[in-house]
Amino acid sequence: MGFPEDEATGDYATMIAQAEAAVEALRDTYREQLVNDVAELEKVWARFEGGAPTEEALTELHSIAHNIKGQGGSFGYDLVTTIGASFCDYLRGGSRVSPDERNIVHMHIRMLKTVSENNISGDGGETGRRIAEKLSALTGRSAT
């Protein structure tokens, strides 16, 4: 059921169309930001692996992952939000210093890089489902 056409409805339709166009224009900007965020995650990871203080590195990784989680869905990258949420939850769960825990931290970064490099948008379809399931299995947390 639509609204009857009148002057106000026409204005709303125009405003909605303009807002949708603005979000679409920002999508490319977001994609560039995602590439930069993933590169920053990799830099922090390299410092972490090189012996940087654990708490400092994990806090920095969490901050970047939190931004990624918050922005992805707004620009049509729901899988990025899913991975970012898993990453944030996992980082909040402990010190993450054992080899297995470090591997899971690194897996999140690698998955974000894969999504970014392949420009996987939306929920990622079958690939996205497999990524979410893998991270869920690794972290012991629900993929939803």
Protein Blocks (a to p, Z undefined) as FASTA:
>chain_A
ZZdddfklmmmmmmmmmmmmmmmmmmmmmmmmmmmmmmmmmmmmmmmmnopafklmmmmm
mmmmmmmmmmmmmnopaklmmmmmmmmmmmmnonolafklmmmmmmmmmmmmmmmmnopg
hjlpmmlmmmmmmmmmmnopafZZ
